[in-house]
């Protein structure tokens, strides 16, 4: 199984090519994303955990791994991450288990297991 942290780094490095094109729509998209994850009524950690669940449900590797990393950086504990995955599976059914494996693998890589 591929190293999830390395996969995310490679994805983000490749995405820089698109970032450098300075597309107006992409620039506005990035502004929206940055605004959405700032601390507000909900903290950045809670927002990343919510996005993690959506990424798992949608089987979006960049979303799943990026928001897992964001949640960890924002102080999410192993227990909070596992509860997020539990809620995601309870709301999305067993198909979310297919997206959850990336979380478990990256948690292993981060030393959370």
SULZI-V53406 format. One record per residue. RES is the residue in one small letter. SS is DSSP state (a for helix, b for strand, c for the rest). OMEGA is omega in whole degrees, 0 to 359 (none if undefined). D_CENTER is the distance of its C-alpha to the mean C-alpha in Angstrom with 1 decimal. Layout:
BEGIN
((RES,SS,OMEGA,D_CENTER) (RES,SS,OMEGA,D_CENTER))
END
This chain:
BEGIN
((x,c,183,18.6) (x,c,174,16.9) (x,c,185,15.3) (x,a,178,11.5) (x,a,179,11.5) (x,a,178,14.3) (x,a,181,12.9) (x,a,178,10.0) (x,a,179,12.9) (x,a,177,15.1) (x,a,182,12.9) (x,a,177,12.6) (x,a,178,16.3) (x,a,181,17.2) (x,a,179,15.5) (x,a,177,17.8) (x,a,179,20.7) (x,a,178,19.6) (x,a,184,18.9) (x,c,178,22.4) (x,c,177,24.0) (x,c,175,23.7) (x,c,181,23.6) (x,a,181,24.2) (x,a,180,21.9) (x,a,178,19.0) (x,a,178,20.0) (x,a,177,20.1) (x,a,180,16.6) (x,a,177,15.2) (x,a,179,17.5) (x,a,180,16.2) (x,a,180,12.5) (x,a,179,13.8) (x,a,183,16.1) (x,a,186,13.7) (x,c,174,11.7) (x,c,174,15.0) (x,c,178,16.6) (x,c,175,18.9) (x,c,171,20.1) (x,c,178,16.7) (x,c,179,15.3) (x,a,180,12.2) (x,a,181,11.1) (x,a,180,11.8) (x,a,178,10.1) (x,a,177,6.6) (x,a,176,7.7) (x,a,180,9.0) (x,a,176,6.2) (x,a,179,4.5) (x,a,179,8.1) (x,a,178,8.6) (x,a,178,6.3) (x,a,181,8.3) (x,a,184,11.3) (x,a,181,11.3) (x,c,179,10.8) (x,c,184,8.7) (x,a,180,7.8) (x,a,179,6.6) (x,a,183,4.2) (x,a,185,3.4) (x,a,180,4.2) (x,a,181,3.6) (x,a,171,2.1) (x,a,178,4.1) (x,a,178,6.3) (x,a,179,6.6) (x,a,179,7.6) (x,a,179,9.8) (x,a,180,11.3) (x,c,175,12.0) (x,c,180,13.9) (x,c,178,12.2) (x,c,176,14.5) (x,a,182,14.5) (x,a,179,16.2) (x,a,179,13.8) (x,a,180,10.9) (x,a,176,13.5) (x,a,177,14.8) (x,a,179,11.6) (x,a,178,11.7) (x,a,179,15.4) (x,a,179,15.4) (x,a,180,13.1) (x,a,181,15.7) (x,a,181,18.5) (x,a,187,17.7) (x,a,183,16.8) (x,c,186,19.2) (x,a,177,19.2) (x,a,178,17.5) (x,a,177,14.1) (x,a,178,15.2) (x,a,177,14.8) (x,a,184,11.1) (x,a,183,11.1) (x,a,178,12.9) (x,a,180,10.1) (x,a,182,8.7) (x,a,180,12.4) (x,a,181,13.2) (x,a,176,10.8) (x,a,175,12.1) (x,a,181,15.4) (x,a,181,15.0) (x,c,179,14.1) (x,c,180,17.2) (x,c,174,15.8) (x,c,none,18.0))
END
